Amino acid sequence: MTGPDIPYSVIIQEADFDIAHLQRGLLASAAQEGAVATFTGYVRADKGAGNIQCMELEHYPGMTEKSIEATIAQAAERWPILAAGVVHRVGRLYPGEQIVWVGVSSKHRAAAFSACEYIMDYLKAEAPLWKKELGEQGEHWVDAKETDAERASQWSGEKG
Amino acid sequence: MLHIVFFARVKEQLGCAKFELEWDSGLSTVADLQEHLCERHNGQWREVLSEENIIRAVNHTVVSDDALLCDNDEVAFYPPVTGG
């Protein structure tokens, strides 16, 4: 795995994040032109049976960052993107809280949209992160969804 | 020395987050190491580590069972990922 050859940042943290601050940082790291596409993920309030009180996210320090960096490098090879950033929170999170942010800048919107979606799809399918839901009926680890693996694998069949 | 780490459900089911094993060149692949761990511990270990969807990584790179091991490698066993 080689690192991306564009300005990038990958941060795993417990603290919440400010998406406006992240977007400004993304623009400051590369030429300010064209487009920025971002994605923000939030904790859902209900999933299946029983309401969720909160969730706990675990990661593999070192490998999680490396996995996301590899995904950014792949995106940078595939689309002409100028810079990319990912923030993923770990620890205890409550419904409505921000979990993940992906931002990509590019000269044109098409590459920014595609690369942002690609990075998010591969993050979900490959980055070592695990969710445990805690609710009224106890706690359980979230099962991986087949659809997430399928979304990521779709990118290998088409040319961006 | 091999550094072995477990995460999430695997870590909880084994009741073990990490441990170190004296380097033994007899354990040449990840599959050898896994068999060694299963023999050395109770039946629960074999059940958990043999699950079809368990992911194995050496030095932060996902590998297959036949990946070769070296002294000082970090070997991880973890369940399918659910981030994002």
gemmi code that builds the backbone of each chain (N, CA, C; Angstrom):
import gemmi

chains = {
    "A": [
        ("MET", (0.845, -1.198, 0.000), (0.000, 0.000, 0.000), (0.875, 1.241, 0.000)),
        ("THR", (0.683, 2.098, -0.971), (1.423, 3.353, -0.972), (0.471, 4.488, -0.626)),
        ("GLY", (1.008, 5.548, -0.041), (0.180, 6.678, 0.370), (-0.251, 7.511, -0.831)),
        ("PRO", (-1.291, 8.319, -0.638), (-1.774, 9.174, -1.716), (-0.716, 10.201, -2.097)),
        ("ASP", (-0.661, 10.580, -3.385), (0.299, 11.612, -3.782), (-0.376, 12.976, -3.946)),
        ("ILE", (-1.472, 13.170, -3.231), (-2.136, 14.481, -3.165), (-2.172, 14.878, -1.687)),
        ("PRO", (-2.401, 16.167, -1.367), (-2.579, 16.527, 0.037), (-3.792, 15.782, 0.609)),
        ("TYR", (-3.640, 15.186, 1.769), (-4.762, 14.443, 2.347), (-4.604, 14.406, 3.866)),
        ("SER", (-5.708, 14.092, 4.525), (-5.609, 13.830, 5.965), (-6.620, 12.763, 6.346)),
        ("VAL", (-6.218, 11.898, 7.256), (-7.095, 10.841, 7.777), (-6.993, 10.921, 9.294)),
        ("ILE", (-8.120, 11.201, 9.934), (-8.105, 11.376, 11.386), (-9.151, 10.478, 12.033)),
        ("ILE", (-8.714, 9.701, 13.022), (-9.642, 8.901, 13.827), (-9.635, 9.542, 15.213)),
        ("GLN", (-10.793, 9.960, 15.686), (-10.823, 10.685, 16.960), (-12.132, 10.432, 17.707)),
        ("GLU", (-12.106, 10.674, 19.021), (-13.337, 10.553, 19.808), (-14.161, 11.829, 19.722)),
        ("ALA", (-13.485, 12.956, 19.620), (-14.176, 14.244, 19.664), (-15.055, 14.478, 18.440)),
        ("ASP", (-16.068, 15.305, 18.603), (-16.912, 15.726, 17.492), (-16.078, 16.602, 16.548)),
        ("PHE", (-16.622, 16.870, 15.362), (-15.880, 17.697, 14.407), (-16.789, 18.758, 13.813)),
        ("ASP", (-16.149, 19.813, 13.273), (-16.857, 20.951, 12.689), (-16.676, 20.873, 11.174)),
        ("ILE", (-17.764, 20.589, 10.452), (-17.629, 20.333, 9.017), (-17.193, 21.582, 8.243)),
        ("ALA", (-17.546, 22.766, 8.732), (-17.103, 23.993, 8.043), (-15.586, 24.146, 8.177)),
        ("HIS", (-15.086, 23.847, 9.369), (-13.638, 23.922, 9.611), (-12.903, 22.901, 8.725)),
        ("LEU", (-13.474, 21.695, 8.616), (-12.840, 20.654, 7.794), (-12.810, 21.057, 6.321)),
        ("GLN", (-13.916, 21.658, 5.868), (-13.966, 22.052, 4.456), (-12.962, 23.169, 4.164)),
        ("ARG", (-12.828, 24.106, 5.101), (-11.827, 25.169, 4.906), (-10.417, 24.578, 4.867)),
        ("GLY", (-10.179, 23.579, 5.727), (-8.865, 22.925, 5.761), (-8.565, 22.214, 4.451)),
        ("LEU", (-9.595, 21.599, 3.894), (-9.445, 20.891, 2.617), (-9.056, 21.878, 1.521)),
        ("LEU", (-9.744, 23.026, 1.495), (-9.452, 24.047, 0.478), (-8.061, 24.639, 0.674)),
        ("ALA", (-7.645, 24.778, 1.918), (-6.340, 25.381, 2.194), (-5.195, 24.457, 1.796)),
        ("SER", (-5.485, 23.150, 1.695), (-4.414, 22.198, 1.432), (-4.091, 22.049, -0.051)),
        ("ALA", (-4.909, 22.632, -0.924), (-4.667, 22.515, -2.368), (-5.163, 23.778, -3.044)),
        ("ALA", (-4.928, 23.881, -4.334), (-5.389, 25.048, -5.086), (-6.900, 25.210, -4.894)),
        ("GLN", (-7.328, 26.422, -4.605), (-8.752, 26.645, -4.347), (-9.472, 26.890, -5.653)),
        ("GLU", (-9.903, 25.821, -6.276), (-10.621, 26.019, -7.534), (-11.591, 24.879, -7.774)),
        ("GLY", (-12.667, 25.205, -8.472), (-13.579, 24.174, -8.923), (-14.614, 23.761, -7.923)),
        ("ALA", (-14.411, 22.584, -7.299), (-15.508, 21.980, -6.548), (-15.033, 21.247, -5.301)),
        ("VAL", (-15.894, 21.220, -4.301), (-15.684, 20.353, -3.141), (-16.960, 19.540, -2.954)),
        ("ALA", (-16.830, 18.228, -2.822), (-17.972, 17.377, -2.475), (-17.689, 16.772, -1.117)),
        ("THR", (-18.693, 16.763, -0.252), (-18.498, 16.177, 1.079), (-19.646, 15.245, 1.427)),
        ("PHE", (-19.372, 14.324, 2.331), (-20.397, 13.433, 2.875), (-20.250, 13.435, 4.386)),
        ("THR", (-21.372, 13.539, 5.099), (-21.346, 13.424, 6.556), (-22.325, 12.337, 6.981)),
        ("GLY", (-21.866, 11.402, 7.803), (-22.727, 10.332, 8.310), (-23.096, 10.609, 9.762)),
        ("TYR", (-24.350, 10.275, 10.126), (-24.861, 10.502, 11.490), (-25.383, 9.198, 12.088)),
        ("VAL", (-25.377, 9.118, 13.407), (-25.923, 7.935, 14.096), (-27.446, 7.937, 13.941)),
        ("ARG", (-27.975, 6.805, 13.460), (-29.432, 6.689, 13.349), (-30.053, 6.387, 14.713)),
        ("ALA", (-31.318, 6.798, 14.860), (-31.985, 6.626, 16.159), (-32.567, 5.229, 16.314)),
        ("ASP", (-32.973, 4.616, 15.234), (-33.553, 3.278, 15.378), (-33.069, 2.381, 14.253)),
        ("LYS", (-32.890, 1.136, 14.618), (-32.403, 0.157, 13.643), (-33.015, -1.167, 14.044)),
        ("GLY", (-33.903, -1.674, 13.241), (-34.498, -2.956, 13.553), (-35.288, -2.903, 14.847)),
        ("ALA", (-35.206, -3.955, 15.642), (-36.003, -4.049, 16.865), (-35.331, -3.304, 18.020)),
        ("GLY", (-36.119, -2.517, 18.715), (-35.602, -1.843, 19.912), (-34.840, -0.582, 19.583)),
        ("ASN", (-35.130, 0.465, 20.320), (-34.431, 1.724, 20.085), (-32.998, 1.641, 20.578)),
        ("ILE", (-32.148, 2.366, 19.883), (-30.739, 2.403, 20.261), (-30.529, 3.571, 21.216)),
        ("GLN", (-29.894, 3.274, 22.329), (-29.569, 4.372, 23.245), (-28.270, 5.047, 22.821)),
        ("CYS", (-27.323, 4.216, 22.443), (-26.060, 4.778, 21.945), (-25.290, 3.671, 21.232)),
        ("MET", (-24.180, 4.018, 20.626), (-23.333, 2.978, 20.050), (-21.884, 3.233, 20.409)),
        ("GLU", (-21.118, 2.153, 20.343), (-19.690, 2.278, 20.615), (-18.924, 1.826, 19.394)),
        ("LEU", (-17.986, 2.666, 18.974), (-17.188, 2.344, 17.793), (-15.769, 2.025, 18.187)),
        ("GLU", (-15.299, 0.915, 17.633), (-13.925, 0.479, 17.906), (-13.137, 0.521, 16.600)),
        ("HIS", (-11.838, 0.771, 16.682), (-11.010, 0.713, 15.476), (-9.689, 0.011, 15.780)),
        ("TYR", (-8.898, -0.164, 14.748), (-7.594, -0.834, 14.858), (-6.554, 0.258, 14.623)),
        ("PRO", (-6.051, 0.867, 15.703), (-5.145, 2.012, 15.543), (-3.989, 1.667, 14.603)),
        ("GLY", (-3.751, 2.536, 13.662), (-2.682, 2.299, 12.691), (-3.233, 1.703, 11.413)),
        ("MET", (-3.912, 0.563, 11.518), (-4.411, -0.065, 10.297), (-5.620, 0.670, 9.723)),
        ("THR", (-6.480, 1.189, 10.589), (-7.665, 1.913, 10.095), (-7.211, 3.098, 9.237)),
        ("GLU", (-6.256, 3.852, 9.754), (-5.743, 5.008, 9.019), (-5.111, 4.568, 7.696)),
        ("LYS", (-4.317, 3.501, 7.781), (-3.614, 3.019, 6.584), (-4.594, 2.549, 5.508)),
        ("SER", (-5.651, 1.885, 5.939), (-6.658, 1.389, 5.005), (-7.347, 2.554, 4.284)),
        ("ILE", (-7.695, 3.600, 5.042), (-8.379, 4.751, 4.431), (-7.411, 5.517, 3.527)),
        ("GLU", (-6.152, 5.614, 3.937), (-5.153, 6.272, 3.080), (-5.006, 5.532, 1.752)),
        ("ALA", (-5.032, 4.214, 1.810), (-4.924, 3.426, 0.575), (-6.118, 3.689, -0.330)),
        ("THR", (-7.297, 3.825, 0.267), (-8.506, 4.113, -0.511), (-8.414, 5.493, -1.162)),
        ("ILE", (-7.896, 6.477, -0.416), (-7.722, 7.820, -0.989), (-6.720, 7.761, -2.153)),
        ("ALA", (-5.650, 6.985, -1.975), (-4.649, 6.856, -3.047), (-5.289, 6.262, -4.301)),
        ("GLN", (-6.148, 5.256, -4.104), (-6.826, 4.640, -5.261), (-7.746, 5.651, -5.944)),
        ("ALA", (-8.446, 6.450, -5.132), (-9.352, 7.463, -5.700), (-8.547, 8.502, -6.491)),
        ("ALA", (-7.366, 8.853, -5.962), (-6.543, 9.874, -6.627), (-5.958, 9.360, -7.935)),
        ("GLU", (-5.808, 8.040, -8.031), (-5.323, 7.475, -9.298), (-6.436, 7.444, -10.332)),
        ("ARG", (-7.650, 7.326, -9.830), (-8.786, 7.128, -10.722), (-9.405, 8.434, -11.224)),
        ("TRP", (-9.420, 9.456, -10.341), (-10.006, 10.748, -10.711), (-8.996, 11.863, -10.459)),
        ("PRO", (-9.104, 12.981, -11.209), (-8.179, 14.105, -11.007), (-8.582, 14.944, -9.794)),
        ("ILE", (-8.376, 14.397, -8.608), (-8.764, 15.148, -7.409), (-7.549, 15.896, -6.853)),
        ("LEU", (-7.823, 17.020, -6.182), (-6.751, 17.895, -5.697), (-6.381, 17.609, -4.252)),
        ("ALA", (-7.356, 17.245, -3.442), (-7.102, 16.957, -2.030), (-8.268, 16.154, -1.481)),
        ("ALA", (-8.017, 15.425, -0.387), (-9.089, 14.634, 0.225), (-8.872, 14.548, 1.724)),
        ("GLY", (-9.960, 14.457, 2.456), (-9.860, 14.322, 3.912), (-10.941, 13.392, 4.437)),
        ("VAL", (-10.593, 12.638, 5.482), (-11.560, 11.761, 6.145), (-11.400, 11.928, 7.649)),
        ("VAL", (-12.531, 12.072, 8.339), (-12.536, 12.043, 9.807), (-13.536, 10.969, 10.218)),
        ("HIS", (-13.139, 10.067, 11.097), (-14.069, 9.058, 11.607), (-13.987, 9.055, 13.116)),
        ("ARG", (-15.156, 9.123, 13.748), (-15.148, 9.121, 15.213), (-15.222, 7.705, 15.765)),
        ("VAL", (-14.660, 7.516, 16.944), (-14.738, 6.249, 17.669), (-15.175, 6.556, 19.102)),
        ("GLY", (-15.421, 5.496, 19.874), (-15.890, 5.684, 21.244), (-17.406, 5.686, 21.286)),
        ("ARG", (-17.979, 6.291, 22.313), (-19.431, 6.252, 22.497), (-20.117, 7.397, 21.752)),
        ("LEU", (-21.111, 7.050, 20.940), (-21.823, 8.046, 20.151), (-23.335, 7.864, 20.333)),
        ("TYR", (-24.048, 8.977, 20.321), (-25.488, 8.960, 20.548), (-26.239, 9.311, 19.257)),
        ("PRO", (-27.534, 8.869, 19.148), (-28.314, 9.152, 17.941), (-28.258, 10.633, 17.576)),
        ("GLY", (-28.084, 10.900, 16.300), (-28.020, 12.274, 15.810), (-26.611, 12.824, 15.741)),
        ("GLU", (-25.668, 12.161, 16.401), (-24.290, 12.670, 16.380), (-23.603, 12.336, 15.051)),
        ("GLN", (-22.643, 13.173, 14.706), (-21.842, 12.927, 13.499), (-20.877, 11.772, 13.755)),
        ("ILE", (-20.775, 10.863, 12.774), (-19.814, 9.759, 12.882), (-18.644, 9.956, 11.932)),
        ("VAL", (-18.969, 10.288, 10.671), (-17.919, 10.264, 9.650), (-18.066, 11.440, 8.693)),
        ("TRP", (-16.933, 11.924, 8.232), (-16.924, 12.995, 7.224), (-15.904, 12.638, 6.152)),
        ("VAL", (-16.321, 12.797, 4.894), (-15.411, 12.616, 3.761), (-15.498, 13.872, 2.908)),
        ("GLY", (-14.381, 14.451, 2.555), (-14.379, 15.636, 1.701), (-13.355, 15.480, 0.588)),
        ("VAL", (-13.740, 15.896, -0.621), (-12.841, 15.792, -1.775), (-12.916, 17.087, -2.575)),
        ("SER", (-11.771, 17.624, -2.958), (-11.794, 18.789, -3.841), (-11.230, 18.405, -5.201)),
        ("SER", (-11.766, 19.074, -6.218), (-11.376, 18.783, -7.594), (-11.690, 20.008, -8.451)),
        ("LYS", (-11.150, 20.044, -9.649), (-11.468, 21.180, -10.525), (-12.913, 21.123, -11.003)),
        ("HIS", (-13.443, 19.913, -11.094), (-14.799, 19.768, -11.620), (-15.632, 18.868, -10.713)),
        ("ARG", (-16.936, 19.122, -10.736), (-17.803, 18.441, -9.773), (-17.877, 16.926, -9.976)),
        ("ALA", (-17.818, 16.462, -11.211), (-18.027, 15.030, -11.454), (-16.984, 14.198, -10.704)),
        ("ALA", (-15.717, 14.614, -10.797), (-14.653, 13.865, -10.114), (-14.817, 13.960, -8.601)),
        ("ALA", (-15.226, 15.146, -8.114), (-15.394, 15.317, -6.667), (-16.514, 14.421, -6.141)),
        ("PHE", (-17.649, 14.402, -6.843), (-18.775, 13.542, -6.432), (-18.359, 12.071, -6.439)),
        ("SER", (-17.777, 11.636, -7.538), (-17.438, 10.216, -7.682), (-16.408, 9.780, -6.652)),
        ("ALA", (-15.347, 10.588, -6.485), (-14.286, 10.205, -5.555), (-14.795, 10.183, -4.114)),
        ("CYS", (-15.682, 11.111, -3.786), (-16.243, 11.153, -2.433), (-17.048, 9.868, -2.162)),
        ("GLU", (-17.863, 9.481, -3.126), (-18.681, 8.271, -2.965), (-17.795, 7.017, -2.907)),
        ("TYR", (-16.778, 7.007, -3.749), (-15.851, 5.868, -3.789), (-15.151, 5.690, -2.432)),
        ("ILE", (-14.642, 6.800, -1.901), (-13.924, 6.731, -0.619), (-14.864, 6.242, 0.480)),
        ("MET", (-16.088, 6.750, 0.486), (-17.045, 6.329, 1.521), (-17.408, 4.847, 1.355)),
        ("ASP", (-17.618, 4.413, 0.127), (-17.988, 3.008, -0.108), (-16.872, 2.061, 0.336)),
        ("TYR", (-15.624, 2.407, 0.017), (-14.518, 1.527, 0.416), (-14.224, 1.612, 1.901)),
        ("LEU", (-14.425, 2.800, 2.479), (-14.267, 2.920, 3.939), (-15.224, 1.938, 4.624)),
        ("LYS", (-16.482, 1.932, 4.184), (-17.475, 1.049, 4.807), (-17.146, -0.426, 4.595)),
        ("ALA", (-16.575, -0.745, 3.450), (-16.343, -2.156, 3.123), (-15.026, -2.693, 3.668)),
        ("GLU", (-14.023, -1.811, 3.866), (-12.685, -2.327, 4.181), (-12.017, -1.780, 5.435)),
        ("ALA", (-12.320, -0.537, 5.826), (-11.586, 0.044, 6.964), (-11.973, -0.670, 8.260)),
        ("PRO", (-10.979, -1.104, 9.055), (-11.283, -1.809, 10.297), (-11.913, -0.892, 11.360)),
        ("LEU", (-13.243, -0.869, 11.327), (-14.049, -0.124, 12.298), (-15.254, -1.005, 12.606)),
        ("TRP", (-15.663, -1.017, 13.862), (-16.789, -1.873, 14.252), (-17.736, -1.124, 15.159)),
        ("LYS", (-19.061, -1.315, 14.886), (-20.088, -0.664, 15.696), (-20.761, -1.666, 16.619)),
        ("LYS", (-20.927, -1.266, 17.851), (-21.738, -2.040, 18.793), (-22.904, -1.159, 19.221)),
        ("GLU", (-24.124, -1.715, 19.115), (-25.299, -0.934, 19.517), (-25.683, -1.288, 20.944)),
        ("LEU", (-25.991, -0.269, 21.728), (-26.438, -0.465, 23.099), (-27.848, 0.090, 23.206)),
        ("GLY", (-28.780, -0.765, 23.636), (-30.175, -0.330, 23.702), (-30.880, -0.936, 24.899)),
        ("GLU", (-32.219, -0.812, 24.867), (-33.016, -1.321, 25.996), (-32.855, -2.831, 26.132)),
        ("GLN", (-32.618, -3.503, 25.016), (-32.512, -4.969, 25.062), (-31.065, -5.448, 25.116)),
        ("GLY", (-30.198, -4.646, 25.682), (-28.804, -5.065, 25.825), (-27.930, -4.517, 24.714)),
        ("GLU", (-26.814, -5.197, 24.499), (-25.871, -4.691, 23.506), (-25.545, -5.776, 22.488)),
        ("HIS", (-25.266, -5.364, 21.261), (-24.852, -6.350, 20.262), (-23.999, -5.681, 19.187)),
        ("TRP", (-23.112, -6.457, 18.608), (-22.284, -5.967, 17.501), (-23.133, -5.918, 16.247)),
        ("VAL", (-22.999, -4.847, 15.498), (-23.735, -4.691, 14.244), (-23.157, -5.676, 13.219)),
        ("ASP", (-24.059, -6.342, 12.476), (-23.604, -7.261, 11.428), (-23.243, -6.479, 10.171)),
        ("ALA", (-22.213, -6.933, 9.490), (-21.841, -6.309, 8.210), (-22.957, -6.586, 7.211)),
        ("LYS", (-23.225, -5.596, 6.343), (-24.288, -5.760, 5.355), (-23.703, -6.144, 4.000)),
        ("GLU", (-24.353, -7.115, 3.392), (-23.930, -7.561, 2.068), (-23.962, -6.405, 1.068)),
        ("THR", (-24.959, -5.517, 1.242), (-25.122, -4.409, 0.293), (-23.927, -3.458, 0.328)),
        ("ASP", (-23.268, -3.338, 1.505), (-22.092, -2.462, 1.576), (-20.941, -3.037, 0.764)),
        ("ALA", (-20.746, -4.344, 0.854), (-19.690, -4.993, 0.073), (-20.007, -4.873, -1.417)),
        ("GLU", (-21.300, -5.018, -1.756), (-21.701, -4.933, -3.167), (-21.469, -3.533, -3.727)),
        ("ARG", (-21.793, -2.524, -2.922), (-21.581, -1.142, -3.389), (-20.112, -0.898, -3.724)),
        ("ALA", (-19.225, -1.368, -2.852), (-17.797, -1.159, -3.093), (-17.346, -1.945, -4.325)),
        ("SER", (-17.871, -3.182, -4.459), (-17.388, -4.016, -5.570), (-17.868, -3.490, -6.915)),
        ("GLN", (-18.954, -2.704, -6.914), (-19.438, -2.140, -8.175), (-18.385, -1.258, -8.843)),
        ("TRP", (-17.545, -0.597, -8.025), (-16.539, 0.307, -8.579), (-15.469, -0.436, -9.378)),
        ("SER", (-15.277, -1.721, -9.069), (-14.219, -2.435, -9.784), (-14.657, -2.800, -11.196)),
        ("GLY", (-15.958, -2.737, -11.450), (-16.442, -3.122, -12.771), (-16.586, -1.968, -13.750)),
        ("GLU", (-16.623, -0.739, -13.235), (-16.855, 0.390, -14.145), (-15.705, 1.386, -14.096)),
        ("LYS", (-15.608, 2.156, -15.118), (-14.545, 3.151, -15.181), (-15.144, 4.501, -14.812)),
        ("GLY", (-14.514, 5.176, -13.836), (-15.042, 6.460, -13.387), (-14.835, 7.505, -14.444)),
    ],
    "B": [
        ("MET", (9.496, -12.738, 18.182), (8.202, -12.557, 18.856), (7.116, -12.224, 17.844)),
        ("LEU", (5.948, -12.876, 17.978), (4.795, -12.502, 17.156), (3.840, -11.710, 18.037)),
        ("HIS", (3.286, -10.649, 17.481), (2.336, -9.824, 18.219), (0.957, -10.115, 17.641)),
        ("ILE", (0.065, -10.661, 18.474), (-1.234, -11.092, 17.962), (-2.321, -10.220, 18.586)),
        ("VAL", (-3.201, -9.691, 17.738), (-4.242, -8.778, 18.227), (-5.616, -9.205, 17.712)),
        ("PHE", (-6.629, -8.965, 18.557), (-8.016, -9.305, 18.210), (-8.880, -8.068, 18.408)),
        ("PHE", (-9.941, -7.968, 17.609), (-10.801, -6.804, 17.720), (-12.282, -7.163, 17.762)),
        ("ALA", (-13.048, -6.232, 18.337), (-14.514, -6.254, 18.324), (-15.074, -7.586, 18.847)),
        ("ARG", (-15.994, -8.198, 18.079), (-16.657, -9.415, 18.554), (-15.653, -10.526, 18.824)),
        ("VAL", (-14.645, -10.645, 17.972), (-13.637, -11.696, 18.152), (-12.922, -11.510, 19.495)),
        ("LYS", (-12.559, -10.284, 19.784), (-11.871, -9.970, 21.040), (-12.751, -10.350, 22.242)),
        ("GLU", (-14.037, -10.009, 22.160), (-14.939, -10.312, 23.286), (-15.169, -11.801, 23.433)),
        ("GLN", (-15.337, -12.489, 22.310), (-15.624, -13.927, 22.393), (-14.425, -14.704, 22.936)),
        ("LEU", (-13.215, -14.246, 22.605), (-12.016, -14.929, 23.097), (-11.619, -14.440, 24.485)),
        ("GLY", (-12.161, -13.278, 24.877), (-11.769, -12.690, 26.154), (-10.302, -12.289, 26.139)),
        ("CYS", (-9.828, -11.845, 24.972), (-8.403, -11.535, 24.818), (-8.237, -10.447, 23.760)),
        ("ALA", (-7.513, -9.382, 24.097), (-7.287, -8.299, 23.135), (-5.976, -8.494, 22.393)),
        ("LYS", (-4.933, -8.944, 23.114), (-3.646, -9.159, 22.446), (-2.729, -10.004, 23.313)),
        ("PHE", (-1.806, -10.654, 22.666), (-0.752, -11.324, 23.410), (0.440, -11.568, 22.499)),
        ("GLU", (1.531, -11.951, 23.112), (2.744, -12.171, 22.345), (3.134, -13.634, 22.415)),
        ("LEU", (3.724, -14.091, 21.332), (4.102, -15.491, 21.223), (5.560, -15.532, 20.803)),
        ("GLU", (6.336, -16.371, 21.461), (7.744, -16.508, 21.057), (7.800, -16.900, 19.587)),
        ("TRP", (8.696, -16.272, 18.845), (8.819, -16.585, 17.421), (9.291, -18.030, 17.256)),
        ("ASP", (8.561, -18.727, 16.407), (8.875, -20.128, 16.148), (8.758, -20.310, 14.641)),
        ("SER", (9.868, -20.588, 13.995), (9.837, -20.659, 12.534), (8.983, -21.817, 12.042)),
        ("GLY", (8.551, -22.671, 12.966), (7.629, -23.742, 12.585), (6.264, -23.189, 12.208)),
        ("LEU", (5.960, -21.982, 12.707), (4.692, -21.344, 12.363), (4.933, -20.478, 11.137)),
        ("SER", (5.006, -21.106, 9.972), (5.437, -20.324, 8.814), (4.323, -19.520, 8.163)),
        ("THR", (3.069, -19.917, 8.357), (1.969, -19.164, 7.725), (0.925, -18.748, 8.760)),
        ("VAL", (0.021, -17.877, 8.332), (-1.079, -17.448, 9.202), (-1.929, -18.663, 9.601)),
        ("ALA", (-2.133, -19.583, 8.671), (-2.914, -20.787, 8.977), (-2.222, -21.624, 10.060)),
        ("ASP", (-0.877, -21.715, 10.001), (-0.125, -22.450, 11.038), (-0.329, -21.796, 12.399)),
        ("LEU", (-0.240, -20.472, 12.404), (-0.408, -19.733, 13.661), (-1.810, -19.974, 14.222)),
        ("GLN", (-2.802, -19.907, 13.339), (-4.182, -20.093, 13.789), (-4.373, -21.481, 14.395)),
        ("GLU", (-3.812, -22.496, 13.764), (-3.925, -23.859, 14.279), (-3.238, -23.961, 15.645)),
        ("HIS", (-2.102, -23.315, 15.768), (-1.369, -23.313, 17.030), (-2.215, -22.675, 18.140)),
        ("LEU", (-2.863, -21.555, 17.821), (-3.695, -20.856, 18.813), (-4.884, -21.728, 19.235)),
        ("CYS", (-5.470, -22.409, 18.258), (-6.635, -23.246, 18.545), (-6.260, -24.450, 19.407)),
        ("GLU", (-5.091, -25.018, 19.171), (-4.647, -26.175, 19.960), (-4.305, -25.777, 21.386)),
        ("ARG", (-3.766, -24.580, 21.514), (-3.264, -24.119, 22.792), (-4.378, -23.628, 23.725)),
        ("HIS", (-5.505, -23.231, 23.147), (-6.597, -22.693, 23.952), (-7.813, -23.611, 23.893)),
        ("ASN", (-8.899, -23.173, 24.557), (-10.085, -24.032, 24.608), (-10.839, -24.038, 23.274)),
        ("GLY", (-11.863, -24.876, 23.209), (-12.617, -25.090, 21.974), (-13.233, -23.830, 21.399)),
        ("GLN", (-13.505, -22.881, 22.269), (-14.090, -21.611, 21.833), (-13.205, -20.930, 20.787)),
        ("TRP", (-11.886, -21.031, 20.971), (-10.960, -20.370, 20.045), (-11.094, -20.946, 18.640)),
        ("ARG", (-11.174, -22.264, 18.569), (-11.297, -22.876, 17.236), (-12.593, -22.437, 16.579)),
        ("GLU", (-13.650, -22.419, 17.373), (-14.958, -22.040, 16.846), (-14.928, -20.600, 16.309)),
        ("VAL", (-14.360, -19.695, 17.092), (-14.365, -18.271, 16.718), (-13.423, -17.996, 15.546)),
        ("LEU", (-12.195, -18.518, 15.635), (-11.207, -18.193, 14.595), (-11.458, -18.922, 13.277)),
        ("SER", (-12.258, -19.993, 13.337), (-12.519, -20.741, 12.102), (-13.736, -20.217, 11.353)),
        ("GLU", (-14.437, -19.240, 11.916), (-15.608, -18.704, 11.222), (-15.194, -18.212, 9.840)),
        ("GLU", (-16.077, -18.457, 8.891), (-15.741, -18.226, 7.491), (-15.392, -16.766, 7.180)),
        ("ASN", (-16.076, -15.849, 7.900), (-15.897, -14.439, 7.526), (-14.803, -13.706, 8.312)),
        ("ILE", (-14.049, -14.421, 9.127), (-12.996, -13.763, 9.905), (-11.912, -13.216, 8.962)),
        ("ILE", (-11.490, -11.974, 9.225), (-10.472, -11.339, 8.394), (-9.137, -11.400, 9.126)),
        ("ARG", (-8.077, -11.685, 8.375), (-6.735, -11.786, 8.955), (-5.847, -10.742, 8.300)),
        ("ALA", (-5.047, -10.067, 9.123), (-4.137, -9.043, 8.584), (-2.754, -9.248, 9.195)),
        ("VAL", (-1.738, -9.031, 8.386), (-0.356, -9.067, 8.876), (0.247, -7.694, 8.639)),
        ("ASN", (0.756, -7.100, 9.705), (1.349, -5.758, 9.624), (0.444, -4.770, 8.896)),
        ("HIS", (-0.844, -4.795, 9.272), (-1.836, -3.827, 8.780), (-2.259, -4.050, 7.332)),
        ("THR", (-1.989, -5.213, 6.778), (-2.453, -5.524, 5.423), (-3.256, -6.825, 5.456)),
        ("VAL", (-4.455, -6.801, 4.879), (-5.296, -7.997, 4.851), (-4.605, -9.072, 4.019)),
        ("VAL", (-4.586, -10.291, 4.548), (-3.883, -11.385, 3.864), (-4.765, -12.633, 3.794)),
        ("SER", (-4.311, -13.619, 3.030), (-4.992, -14.913, 3.007), (-4.274, -15.846, 3.989)),
        ("ASP", (-4.902, -16.996, 4.210), (-4.386, -17.984, 5.178), (-2.941, -18.392, 4.941)),
        ("ASP", (-2.547, -18.413, 3.653), (-1.213, -18.943, 3.343), (-0.123, -17.860, 3.378)),
        ("ALA", (-0.458, -16.662, 3.895), (0.544, -15.589, 4.001), (1.673, -16.032, 4.936)),
        ("LEU", (2.888, -15.712, 4.557), (4.054, -16.122, 5.349), (4.279, -15.163, 6.513)),
        ("LEU", (4.745, -15.726, 7.618), (5.019, -14.918, 8.806), (6.521, -14.751, 9.018)),
        ("CYS", (6.884, -13.601, 9.627), (8.278, -13.340, 9.996), (8.322, -12.911, 11.464)),
        ("ASP", (9.502, -13.009, 12.044), (9.678, -12.554, 13.415), (9.251, -11.087, 13.510)),
        ("ASN", (8.584, -10.735, 14.604), (8.104, -9.367, 14.889), (6.871, -8.933, 14.103)),
        ("ASP", (6.270, -9.851, 13.365), (5.031, -9.487, 12.661), (3.909, -9.235, 13.659)),
        ("GLU", (2.990, -8.349, 13.253), (1.753, -8.166, 14.016), (0.639, -8.827, 13.222)),
        ("VAL", (-0.029, -9.787, 13.840), (-1.089, -10.532, 13.156), (-2.418, -10.222, 13.817)),
        ("ALA", (-3.393, -9.801, 13.017), (-4.695, -9.428, 13.554), (-5.782, -10.365, 13.045)),
        ("PHE", (-6.742, -10.648, 13.914), (-7.941, -11.417, 13.544), (-9.137, -10.541, 13.908)),
        ("TYR", (-10.008, -10.280, 12.920), (-11.168, -9.458, 13.248), (-12.384, -9.810, 12.394)),
        ("PRO", (-13.592, -9.438, 12.873), (-14.815, -9.755, 12.113), (-15.014, -8.747, 10.985)),
        ("PRO", (-16.010, -9.010, 10.097), (-16.314, -8.071, 9.015), (-16.534, -6.662, 9.593)),
        ("VAL", (-16.119, -5.662, 8.840), (-16.113, -4.290, 9.365), (-17.478, -3.612, 9.181)),
        ("THR", (-17.777, -2.691, 10.081), (-19.095, -2.034, 10.068), (-18.987, -0.542, 10.377)),
        ("GLY", (-17.953, 0.105, 9.845), (-17.799, 1.538, 10.099), (-18.665, 2.375, 9.168)),
        ("GLY", (-18.448, 3.678, 9.198), (-19.134, 4.599, 8.314), (-20.458, 5.075, 8.864)),
    ],
}
model = gemmi.Model(1)
for chain_id, residues in chains.items():
    chain = gemmi.Chain(chain_id)
    for i, (resn, *xyz) in enumerate(residues, 1):
        res = gemmi.Residue()
        res.name, res.seqid = resn, gemmi.SeqId(i, " ")
        for name, pos in zip(("N", "CA", "C"), xyz):
            atom = gemmi.Atom()
            atom.name, atom.element = name, gemmi.Element(name[0])
            atom.pos, atom.b_iso = gemmi.Position(*pos), 0.0
            res.add_atom(atom)
        chain.add_residue(res)
    model.add_chain(chain)
structure = gemmi.Structure()
structure.add_model(model)
structure.setup_entities()
